[in-house]
């Protein structure tokens, strides 16, 4: 159930990350932005719980998912810009 919740939150975290991050319109697609948000949220959930920073129901989990989505979105922009 944690992964399903991370995917749902990752969808919204991707949208929030898109609104928060500065820069151009890359990634341009709505689907790509939400997929990057889901990836960031799932990775942040896995890493945070693996090193025991927070548990499955903590509010820090939600904040970490948003921060993870922003980081993945910024990394993606740097990779795309380098091409």
C-alpha positions, 0 to 999 in steps of 0.5 A: 500500500505504501507504493500505491500511496507514493504513486498517488502522491507522486502524481501531485508532487510532480505537478507541484514540482513543475510549478515550483521549479524555475526555468523553461518548459522542459519537460514539456509533457504533462505525462512526463512531468507526472512520471518524474514526480512519481519516480521522485516520490517512490525513490524518496519514500524508499530511501527515507524509510530505508535509513529510518528517517520517517515511517510510512504514516509520517508527514515528513514522508509527504514533504520528502516525496515533494522534494524528491520529485523536485530533485528528479525534475531538476536532474531531468532538466539538466540532462535534457539541456546537456544534449 
